[in-house]
Amino acid sequence: EVPWGGAFGTPGPDMGYALRLLADLGENAEEARELATVMAARASRLGRAPVAADAEAARILLASAPAEGRGGRGAEGARRLLEALQPGLLATSLEELRRRRPEGSA
């Protein structure tokens, strides 16, 4: 039985769509995987599909992630990356993330 209603319903675009958005923004393929992982997790947490503004949010979140959580490949690398982020940050508004942006990050 499949849950329906509330946060459940018709699935939207996923990480593949985030990668497409990043390609449209001219993002380099190496960094795009990390960005797309965070974009997709953020969109999922917010109950919607990834949007272009999630790319900026992902950059800010990655700038605040500890180095030991980054650099892995595949599902294990994605899991470690998302675990390295402070809990609750994925659902934080873009405006709040901009205010909290680490010094020296773009």
ROSE-4610 file (N, C-alpha, C; in Angstrom, 1 decimal, always signed):
// ROSE-4610
residu = [E/E/E/V/V/V/P/P/P/W/W/W/G/G/G/G/G/G/A/A/A/F/F/F/G/G/G/T/T/T/P/P/P/G/G/G/P/P/P/D/D/D/M/M/M/G/G/G/Y/Y/Y/A/A/A/L/L/L/R/R/R/L/L/L/L/L/L/A/A/A/D/D/D/L/L/L/G/G/G/E/E/E/N/N/N/A/A/A/E/E/E/E/E/E/A/A/A/R/R/R/E/E/E/L/L/L/A/A/A/T/T/T/V/V/V/M/M/M/A/A/A/A/A/A/R/R/R/A/A/A/S/S/S/R/R/R/L/L/L/G/G/G/R/R/R/A/A/A/P/P/P/V/V/V/A/A/A/A/A/A/D/D/D/A/A/A/E/E/E/A/A/A/A/A/A/R/R/R/I/I/I/L/L/L/L/L/L/A/A/A/S/S/S/A/A/A/P/P/P/A/A/A/E/E/E/G/G/G/R/R/R/G/G/G/G/G/G/R/R/R/G/G/G/A/A/A/E/E/E/G/G/G/A/A/A/R/R/R/R/R/R/L/L/L/L/L/L/E/E/E/A/A/A/L/L/L/Q/Q/Q/P/P/P/G/G/G/L/L/L/L/L/L/A/A/A/T/T/T/S/S/S/L/L/L/E/E/E/E/E/E/L/L/L/R/R/R/R/R/R/R/R/R/R/R/R/P/P/P/E/E/E/G/G/G/S/S/S/A/A/A]
num = [1/1/1/2/2/2/3/3/3/4/4/4/5/5/5/6/6/6/7/7/7/8/8/8/9/9/9/10/10/10/11/11/11/12/12/12/13/13/13/14/14/14/15/15/15/16/16/16/17/17/17/18/18/18/19/19/19/20/20/20/21/21/21/22/22/22/23/23/23/24/24/24/25/25/25/26/26/26/27/27/27/28/28/28/29/29/29/30/30/30/31/31/31/32/32/32/33/33/33/34/34/34/35/35/35/36/36/36/37/37/37/38/38/38/39/39/39/40/40/40/41/41/41/42/42/42/43/43/43/44/44/44/45/45/45/46/46/46/47/47/47/48/48/48/49/49/49/50/50/50/51/51/51/52/52/52/53/53/53/54/54/54/55/55/55/56/56/56/57/57/57/58/58/58/59/59/59/60/60/60/61/61/61/62/62/62/63/63/63/64/64/64/65/65/65/66/66/66/67/67/67/68/68/68/69/69/69/70/70/70/71/71/71/72/72/72/73/73/73/74/74/74/75/75/75/76/76/76/77/77/77/78/78/78/79/79/79/80/80/80/81/81/81/82/82/82/83/83/83/84/84/84/85/85/85/86/86/86/87/87/87/88/88/88/89/89/89/90/90/90/91/91/91/92/92/92/93/93/93/94/94/94/95/95/95/96/96/96/97/97/97/98/98/98/99/99/99/100/100/100/101/101/101/102/102/102/103/103/103/104/104/104/105/105/105/106/106/106]
x = [+0.8/+0.0/+0.9/+0.6/+1.4/+0.7/+1.5/+0.9/+0.5/-0.5/-1.0/-1.4/-1.2/-1.6/-0.5/-0.7/+0.3/+1.6/+2.7/+4.0/+4.1/+3.1/+3.1/+2.2/+2.5/+1.7/+2.4/+2.2/+2.8/+4.3/+5.2/+6.6/+7.0/+8.0/+8.5/+9.8/+10.5/+11.8/+12.8/+13.8/+14.8/+16.2/+17.2/+18.6/+19.0/+18.4/+18.7/+18.3/+17.2/+16.7/+17.6/+18.1/+19.0/+20.3/+20.8/+21.9/+21.7/+20.5/+20.1/+20.1/+19.5/+19.5/+21.0/+21.8/+23.2/+23.9/+23.6/+24.2/+23.7/+22.5/+21.9/+22.6/+23.0/+23.7/+25.2/+25.7/+27.1/+28.0/+27.5/+28.3/+29.2/+30.4/+31.3/+30.8/+31.0/+30.4/+31.0/+32.2/+32.8/+32.1/+31.9/+31.2/+29.7/+29.2/+27.7/+27.2/+27.9/+27.3/+27.1/+28.0/+27.8/+26.7/+26.7/+25.6/+24.3/+24.2/+22.9/+22.4/+23.3/+23.0/+22.3/+22.9/+22.4/+21.1/+21.0/+19.8/+18.6/+18.9/+17.8/+17.3/+18.3/+17.9/+17.1/+17.5/+16.8/+15.4/+15.3/+14.0/+13.1/+13.6/+12.8/+12.4/+13.3/+12.9/+11.8/+11.8/+10.8/+9.5/+9.5/+8.3/+8.1/+9.1/+9.0/+10.2/+10.1/+11.2/+12.4/+13.6/+14.7/+14.4/+14.8/+14.7/+16.1/+16.3/+17.6/+18.1/+17.3/+17.7/+18.3/+18.0/+18.6/+20.1/+20.5/+22.0/+22.7/+22.2/+22.8/+22.8/+21.7/+21.6/+22.6/+22.7/+23.6/+25.1/+25.4/+26.8/+27.1/+26.1/+26.2/+26.4/+25.5/+25.5/+26.9/+27.3/+28.6/+29.8/+29.7/+30.8/+30.8/+29.7/+29.7/+29.9/+29.9/+30.1/+31.6/+31.8/+33.1/+33.8/+35.1/+35.8/+35.7/+35.7/+35.6/+34.4/+33.3/+32.1/+32.0/+33.0/+33.0/+34.0/+33.8/+34.7/+34.5/+33.4/+33.1/+32.3/+32.3/+31.6/+30.4/+29.5/+28.4/+27.4/+26.6/+25.6/+26.3/+27.4/+28.0/+28.6/+29.2/+29.7/+28.5/+27.4/+26.2/+25.7/+25.6/+25.1/+26.1/+27.4/+28.3/+28.2/+28.1/+28.0/+26.7/+25.6/+24.4/+24.4/+25.1/+25.2/+26.2/+27.1/+28.0/+27.4/+26.2/+25.5/+24.8/+24.7/+24.0/+22.6/+22.0/+20.6/+19.7/+18.7/+17.8/+18.1/+19.4/+19.8/+19.2/+18.9/+18.3/+17.0/+16.2/+14.9/+15.0/+16.2/+16.3/+16.1/+15.4/+15.2/+16.5/+16.4/+17.6/+18.1/+17.2/+17.5/+18.3/+17.8/+18.5/+19.9/+20.0/+21.3/+22.2/+21.7/+22.6/+23.1/+22.3/+22.7/+23.8/+23.6/+24.6/+25.8/+25.9/+27.0/+28.3/+29.2/+30.5/+31.3/+32.2/+33.1/+33.9/+34.0/+34.8/+34.2/+33.0/+32.3/+31.5/+31.3/+30.6/+29.1]
y = [-1.2/+0.0/+1.2/+2.2/+3.4/+4.5/+5.2/+6.4/+7.5/+8.3/+9.3/+10.5/+11.7/+12.9/+13.5/+14.8/+15.4/+15.5/+15.0/+15.0/+13.9/+13.0/+12.0/+12.4/+11.8/+12.1/+11.9/+12.7/+12.5/+12.9/+12.0/+12.4/+13.4/+14.3/+15.3/+15.0/+15.9/+15.6/+15.4/+14.6/+14.2/+14.8/+14.0/+14.5/+14.7/+13.9/+14.0/+15.4/+15.9/+17.2/+18.3/+18.1/+19.0/+19.1/+17.9/+17.9/+18.7/+18.6/+19.3/+20.8/+21.2/+22.6/+23.2/+22.4/+22.8/+22.9/+22.0/+22.1/+23.3/+23.6/+24.9/+26.1/+26.0/+27.2/+27.2/+26.2/+26.1/+25.6/+24.8/+24.2/+23.1/+23.0/+22.0/+20.6/+19.6/+18.2/+17.7/+17.9/+17.4/+17.9/+19.2/+19.8/+19.6/+19.4/+19.3/+18.1/+17.0/+15.9/+16.2/+16.9/+17.3/+18.3/+19.3/+20.3/+19.6/+18.7/+18.1/+17.2/+16.6/+15.8/+16.6/+17.8/+18.7/+19.3/+19.7/+20.3/+19.3/+18.0/+17.0/+16.8/+16.7/+16.5/+17.7/+18.9/+20.1/+20.1/+19.9/+19.9/+18.8/+17.6/+16.6/+17.0/+17.6/+18.1/+19.1/+19.9/+21.0/+20.5/+19.2/+18.7/+19.1/+19.4/+19.8/+19.4/+19.7/+19.4/+20.4/+20.0/+21.0/+22.2/+23.4/+24.6/+25.3/+26.2/+26.8/+27.5/+28.0/+28.7/+27.7/+26.4/+25.4/+25.3/+25.7/+25.6/+26.6/+27.8/+28.7/+28.2/+27.7/+27.1/+26.0/+25.1/+24.0/+24.5/+25.6/+26.1/+26.6/+27.3/+27.8/+26.7/+25.7/+24.5/+23.8/+23.6/+22.9/+23.7/+25.0/+25.8/+25.7/+25.3/+25.2/+23.7/+22.8/+21.3/+21.1/+20.2/+19.9/+19.1/+19.3/+18.6/+17.1/+16.5/+15.1/+14.5/+15.3/+14.8/+14.8/+15.4/+15.6/+14.7/+14.6/+13.9/+12.5/+11.9/+10.5/+10.3/+9.1/+8.8/+7.9/+7.9/+7.0/+7.3/+6.3/+6.4/+6.7/+6.0/+6.2/+7.6/+8.1/+9.5/+10.5/+10.3/+11.2/+11.1/+9.9/+9.8/+10.5/+10.4/+11.0/+12.6/+13.0/+14.4/+15.0/+14.4/+14.9/+14.8/+13.8/+13.6/+14.7/+15.2/+16.3/+17.6/+17.8/+19.1/+19.2/+20.4/+20.5/+20.2/+19.4/+19.0/+20.3/+20.1/+21.2/+22.2/+22.3/+23.3/+23.1/+21.9/+21.7/+22.4/+22.6/+23.2/+24.7/+25.2/+26.7/+27.5/+28.6/+29.5/+30.0/+30.3/+30.8/+32.1/+33.0/+34.2/+34.0/+33.1/+32.8/+32.2/+31.3/+30.7/+31.8/+32.8/+33.9/+34.6/+34.9/+35.6/+34.8/+33.5/+32.6/+32.2/+32.6/+32.2/+32.4/+31.3/+31.4/+32.6/+33.2/+34.2/+33.7/+34.6/+34.3/+33.4/+32.9/+32.1/+32.9/+32.5/+33.3/+33.0]
z = [+0.0/+0.0/+0.0/-0.9/-1.0/-0.3/+0.6/+1.3/+0.3/+0.7/-0.2/+0.6/+0.1/+0.8/+1.6/+2.0/+2.8/+2.0/+2.6/+1.9/+0.9/+0.7/-0.3/-1.4/-2.6/-3.7/-5.0/-6.0/-7.3/-7.2/-7.5/-7.4/-8.4/-8.1/-8.9/-9.4/-10.1/-10.6/-9.5/-9.7/-8.7/-8.9/-8.5/-8.6/-10.1/-10.9/-12.4/-12.9/-12.4/-12.7/-12.1/-10.9/-10.3/-11.2/-11.7/-12.5/-13.8/-14.3/-15.6/-15.3/-14.1/-13.8/-13.7/-13.1/-12.9/-14.2/-15.2/-16.5/-17.2/-17.0/-17.6/-17.1/-15.8/-15.1/-15.5/-16.2/-16.6/-15.6/-14.6/-13.6/-14.1/-13.5/-13.9/-13.4/-14.2/-13.8/-12.5/-12.2/-11.0/-9.7/-9.7/-8.5/-8.6/-9.8/-9.9/-9.1/-9.0/-8.2/-6.8/-6.1/-4.7/-4.6/-5.5/-5.5/-5.7/-6.7/-7.0/-5.8/-5.1/-4.0/-2.9/-2.6/-1.6/-2.1/-3.4/-4.0/-3.9/-4.2/-4.2/-2.7/-1.8/-0.4/+0.1/-0.2/+0.2/-0.4/-1.7/-2.3/-1.7/-1.4/-0.8/+0.6/+1.4/+2.7/+2.7/+1.6/+1.5/+0.7/+0.3/-0.3/-1.7/-2.5/-3.9/-4.7/-6.0/-6.9/-6.7/-7.1/-7.1/-8.0/-7.6/-8.4/-8.4/-9.4/-9.6/-8.3/-7.5/-6.2/-5.2/-5.4/-4.5/-4.8/-6.0/-6.3/-5.4/-5.2/-4.3/-2.9/-2.5/-1.1/-0.9/-1.9/-1.8/-1.7/-2.4/-2.3/-0.9/-0.4/+1.0/+2.0/+1.9/+2.8/+2.6/+1.4/+1.2/+1.8/+1.8/+2.3/+3.9/+4.5/+5.9/+6.4/+5.4/+5.8/+6.1/+7.2/+7.5/+6.4/+6.2/+5.1/+5.2/+6.4/+6.5/+5.9/+5.7/+5.2/+3.7/+3.1/+1.6/+0.9/-0.4/-1.3/-1.6/-1.0/-1.3/-2.6/-3.1/-4.4/-4.1/-4.9/-4.9/-3.7/-3.4/-2.3/-0.9/-0.7/+0.6/+0.8/-0.3/-0.3/-0.1/-0.8/-0.6/+0.8/+1.4/+2.8/+3.7/+3.6/+4.5/+4.3/+3.1/+2.8/+3.5/+3.4/+4.0/+5.5/+6.0/+7.5/+8.0/+7.2/+7.7/+7.8/+7.2/+7.3/+8.7/+9.2/+10.5/+10.3/+11.3/+11.2/+11.0/+10.2/+10.0/+9.0/+8.6/+7.6/+6.2/+5.8/+4.5/+4.3/+5.4/+5.3/+5.6/+5.9/+6.2/+4.9/+5.1/+3.9/+3.3/+2.0/+1.3/+1.9/+2.3/+2.9/+4.2/+5.1/+6.3/+6.1/+5.1/+4.7/+4.3/+3.5/+3.1/+4.3/+5.3/+6.5/+7.3/+7.3/+8.0/+7.2/+6.0/+5.1/+5.8/+5.7/+6.3/+5.6/+6.4/+5.9/+4.7/+3.7/+2.5/+1.5/+1.7/+0.7/-0.2/-1.5/-2.4/-2.4]
